[in-house]
Each structure stands twice: as C-alpha cells, then as structure tokens.
C-alpha cells in the first residue's frame, strides 16, 4: 500500500527548491565560464612568457602574468577585470592604469573585502602625501601587499607578514634595509626571533608618517615612547639581559626632560643609538661603544672627549648598580627625611607648649602675653 | 652686636644684612622653584611652573640667573664678614658652643614637660644656628655642584662623567634638604610660629620688640644690660 505522501512525490514535478538550485548552479557555472573566458582572453597575451612592451621612454615592461599565484591568493575567485576595471577592449587602446584597491576595500563594502577603517589611514600617510605631490615612485597598496599573490598578513608567506615586511619596505628603502639587517634587531629577525621589531613596529603600517610630523611615532618627541613599547617591558628585556629601566632613566635625565617639554633638539634614543643601525654597546661598530661615545656625543656637544664615556650613561640613582651615586642619594634621603621628622617634632612640641601655656594662663594668669619667636 | 634702641626695640639685622637676607631669600626661592620643577617634572605643578617660566629654556635661564644672584649674596656675606663689625659679631655669636647642647636639651625638656628652668639662649638659639650653618654649608655645596652642572661640555672636559653624575645627585638631593630646612623649618620657626603669623617683620625693619627679645634670648639680653651698666 502506498501512502499519500509517497504518491505526492511521485506525482509532483521537480520542486521549486530544486529548480532554484539548478538555476544558481547554472548561473555560477556560467559566471565561472564567463570569468574563465575573460581571463583566457587576458592570458591569451599576458600568459605568454616573455610578453613585454617597450615604452617610448625606453623602459621595458614585463607584462607576463603567471595565473597560479593569483589562484593561491586571497583574490583567487576574482577575474582579471574585476581589479583591472579600466580594461574593456583588447588590444588596449589606452594604457591600463594601476589598480585602485579602494573600489572594494572600504568599510561597508559588499564585495567581501575585510571590513576595516585601516584603508583610510593610508590617506594621511607619508606615502599618500608623496603620491598626491606627484611622486610616481610612491607606493600604492599593491607595492607592499603584492600584485597577484596577495596573502593575509598573518600568513607567514605574505609580503607584509612579520618575517617579510622589512624586506618589502627594503624594496624601496634599500640603504635603510641594509642598516637594519646589520642591526641587533635585524639579526634577531633573521634568527626567527618573534620579539624582534620590524619596520612597522616603529613606523606604523598604513598610517606611516614622516619624522617631522608631530603625531608620527618616530617624531623626536615620540621616539622614546615608541622604543618604550618593548624596552620598558621587563618580561621582554629580561630575556636579553637588557635593563628595562633604560627608558625611565632617559626620561629623568636632562635629555629626557628637555624632550618632554618640547626641546626636540635634545637627544632621544635614536640620537645616540641611531635609528636603524642599532648595535649592542660591546660591538666596536656601535655608536654607543665606549670608543665611539665621544664621536656620538660630539654631534651635539662639540669637543666631547673620552670623559664622556667614563661612567654609566643611563644612571638610576635608586639602583645599587649606580654605586656611589646610589649611596650618596640614599644618604641625602635619610638626612632630608630625618630633618623633616625633626621639623614635625618641633612643630608638635611647639603646639603642645602653646596649649599647655594657655591652660596654665587660664588657671593662674589669664592676662599673660603669648610667647613669640623671632629671627 | 645687638643693641637697644630708644623705642625699646632691639636692632637685630643691619641694613646690609637685610639686603643680603632679601637677596638670598629671593634667589633661593627662584632656584628651588626652577630646580625642583626639573626634579619633579612628572608632577602637574612642575609642568605649570615650567610653563610659567617660559618652558625649559626660560627655566634654565632663570635658574642660572638666580644662581648668579645667590653667588652675589654669598660674596656680600663674605664681604660683610671681612668689613662689617655687625657681621663679625654675629658670626662669633652663631658659632656652636658647648652650652648650645645643654641649653638645647633644657629647651626640649622644658618644652616637653614644662618642668625645669627655661633655656638660657644667647643671640641665636641652637635651632637658628643649625639653620644658619645648614644653609651656609648647603649653599657652598649647591654652588660648587651647580657650576659643574652649568655646562656639561666644559665640565666633562675636566672630569669623567661619573663625577658629573655624582654632582647631579648631590645638587638635586641637597636642594630638597635646603627646601626642608629653609622653606619649611626656618619659615615656620621664625616667621609663622608663636604669634609671628603671617611673618616676623624683623627681616624688613631689622628690629625686634624688647620684651620678645628678653624672653627668647635671655643670655644676650642680660649681656646687653650688663654692657649698658658698665
């Protein structure tokens, strides 16, 4: 015996849901086919190794595109023209412009790009300001993130991952990259040390600003706080045998206080340790090696001699390692506090004496004048 | 030398002493304000003070100008000691004597318990002597260490940095001791305590009421009476 339900299934034509699925699949396959068709058209030329063009200036542009990296990137589902949106005829009658990532990358987009306001930070960066000023060498998004092989920053293979970002910056900032890689920070990075600062830790990412901008993390007024992000952390510094008090000793020094109150010519961390070529003091090439200290100090203090290196640079009078400075400070503190205690006892006694004198006056001689002091 | 006046007051400070005292007070106040603002630079009041002084440059200039004023007050003091009889007489009186300990002790006991004889103080009480010598030695240390700190380049041409660091800690710690001794203790002891509020006018007029003087400095009073009788 057949139930009504079974009968219904047999009798009814294919359901609406199934129809919808088939339509969607057809649309998807159609789109894929269209995309593949589009991409094939592009790759017809750009997929040929050695495809290049010589510009009137003599510059040779390598226009070969290997589609594999794109298919492994976060943009694997996009077709060529979704990014190269100004290309609408083949062969191109106009020179295709550089890709504008902001077509999709803005907060509130419906294209599936990450929802973040980071994109806007680029607008006020030194790189964008250079672009606006007409510098054609200034980087766009793709210069750092990559053109076709764009990966998430958390992917170790990404050009903007911690491991590779310095190298990426070094593409343009070659000399600084060389100095950085020689520095204690660069060497630590090479060794795979995750604490090692990379360019973006000090300079920022999208909002990189020139050192002359007051809000820049590498403006002379902010350098100490930027270094302090790591150098005041005991947990990190302890691993490398570095004193985490270096920041506070600087901030309490003449240099640090002057800097705090806006005297930006006063030395900051980078003035002595350099910005990129930071080396430990026992390295003979280091700007803070005792042999080089007269030269380093001499940049601001003309005529600086070897005496500048005779003694500690970061002195903490509250730490025993400061030696005689610690003991003298301690002695003075004890003396000052004892004097203060003496003063309180003096005032207490004085008040006590006055209260007692008043009581005895009230009892015996109500009209007796108050006892007074004088210089 | 302390002498009677026709109106029953006692001359306590000569004109030169008052000028010296006023200059010393002004310079020390400026030095302490501009110096402690640097030591306590993280405090809100210090930021306000440095702002009032015109920032770090103004603060530095004010501190150095006041330092020159302090040195001048010191030179005035030494000049007085060489050429003024009042200075010389006061200097002899301000030296510590064995009786300062015994009379000081008596003063404590009398103040604390009300028992025993009141202290028989001379021209200067032991407390005033401590304050004088504290400031005397303190100012010499401040001037010496201050000149080392004045120009790091000039100082480090002569001394190693460790000496500079030592002078820095001596200078800033001694300043705080002077602040306690002078601003707190001396101001309280001389200008605020015992009915002198808001201040003892002797530093301006140079004179002190005879009755007050007799009670506070009985030994000196008796010596004056004896001198007059002779």
Boltz contact constraints between the chains, C-beta under 6 A:
constraints:
  - contact:
      token1: [A, 257]
      token2: [B, 41]
      max_distance: 6.0
  - contact:
      token1: [A, 258]
      token2: [B, 56]
      max_distance: 6.0
  - contact:
      token1: [A, 261]
      token2: [B, 50]
      max_distance: 6.0
  - contact:
      token1: [A, 261]
      token2: [B, 55]
      max_distance: 6.0
  - contact:
      token1: [A, 261]
      token2: [B, 56]
      max_distance: 6.0
  - contact:
      token1: [A, 263]
      token2: [B, 56]
      max_distance: 6.0
  - contact:
      token1: [A, 301]
      token2: [B, 153]
      max_distance: 6.0
  - contact:
      token1: [A, 307]
      token2: [B, 156]
      max_distance: 6.0
  - contact:
      token1: [A, 307]
      token2: [B, 160]
      max_distance: 6.0
  - contact:
      token1: [A, 308]
      token2: [B, 156]
      max_distance: 6.0
  - contact:
      token1: [A, 308]
      token2: [B, 161]
      max_distance: 6.0
  - contact:
      token1: [A, 310]
      token2: [B, 160]
      max_distance: 6.0
  - contact:
      token1: [A, 310]
      token2: [B, 161]
      max_distance: 6.0
  - contact:
      token1: [A, 311]
      token2: [B, 160]
      max_distance: 6.0
  - contact:
      token1: [A, 311]
      token2: [B, 161]
      max_distance: 6.0
  - contact:
      token1: [A, 311]
      token2: [B, 162]
      max_distance: 6.0
  - contact:
      token1: [A, 311]
      token2: [B, 165]
      max_distance: 6.0
  - contact:
      token1: [A, 315]
      token2: [B, 165]
      max_distance: 6.0
  - contact:
      token1: [A, 317]
      token2: [B, 169]
      max_distance: 6.0
  - contact:
      token1: [A, 325]
      token2: [B, 165]
      max_distance: 6.0
  - contact:
      token1: [A, 325]
      token2: [B, 166]
      max_distance: 6.0
  - contact:
      token1: [A, 325]
      token2: [B, 169]
      max_distance: 6.0
  - contact:
      token1: [A, 328]
      token2: [B, 169]
      max_distance: 6.0
  - contact:
      token1: [A, 329]
      token2: [B, 169]
      max_distance: 6.0
  - contact:
      token1: [A, 329]
      token2: [B, 173]
      max_distance: 6.0
  - contact:
      token1: [A, 332]
      token2: [B, 173]
      max_distance: 6.0
  - contact:
      token1: [A, 336]
      token2: [B, 176]
      max_distance: 6.0
  - contact:
      token1: [A, 336]
      token2: [B, 177]
      max_distance: 6.0
  - contact:
      token1: [A, 336]
      token2: [B, 180]
      max_distance: 6.0
  - contact:
      token1: [A, 339]
      token2: [B, 180]
      max_distance: 6.0
  - contact:
      token1: [A, 340]
      token2: [B, 180]
      max_distance: 6.0
  - contact:
      token1: [A, 343]
      token2: [B, 184]
      max_distance: 6.0
  - contact:
      token1: [A, 343]
      token2: [B, 185]
      max_distance: 6.0
  - contact:
      token1: [A, 349]
      token2: [B, 111]
      max_distance: 6.0
  - contact:
      token1: [A, 350]
      token2: [B, 193]
      max_distance: 6.0
  - contact:
      token1: [A, 353]
      token2: [B, 111]
      max_distance: 6.0
  - contact:
      token1: [A, 356]
      token2: [B, 114]
      max_distance: 6.0
  - contact:
      token1: [A, 370]
      token2: [B, 195]
      max_distance: 6.0
  - contact:
      token1: [A, 371]
      token2: [B, 194]
      max_distance: 6.0
  - contact:
      token1: [A, 372]
      token2: [B, 194]
      max_distance: 6.0
  - contact:
      token1: [A, 372]
      token2: [B, 195]
      max_distance: 6.0
  - contact:
      token1: [A, 372]
      token2: [B, 212]
      max_distance: 6.0
  - contact:
      token1: [A, 373]
      token2: [B, 193]
      max_distance: 6.0
  - contact:
      token1: [A, 373]
      token2: [B, 194]
      max_distance: 6.0
  - contact:
      token1: [A, 373]
      token2: [B, 196]
      max_distance: 6.0
  - contact:
      token1: [A, 374]
      token2: [B, 200]
      max_distance: 6.0
  - contact:
      token1: [A, 374]
      token2: [B, 202]
      max_distance: 6.0
  - contact:
      token1: [A, 374]
      token2: [B, 208]
      max_distance: 6.0
  - contact:
      token1: [A, 374]
      token2: [B, 212]
      max_distance: 6.0
  - contact:
      token1: [A, 374]
      token2: [B, 216]
      max_distance: 6.0
  - contact:
      token1: [A, 375]
      token2: [B, 190]
      max_distance: 6.0
  - contact:
      token1: [A, 375]
      token2: [B, 200]
      max_distance: 6.0
  - contact:
      token1: [A, 375]
      token2: [B, 202]
      max_distance: 6.0
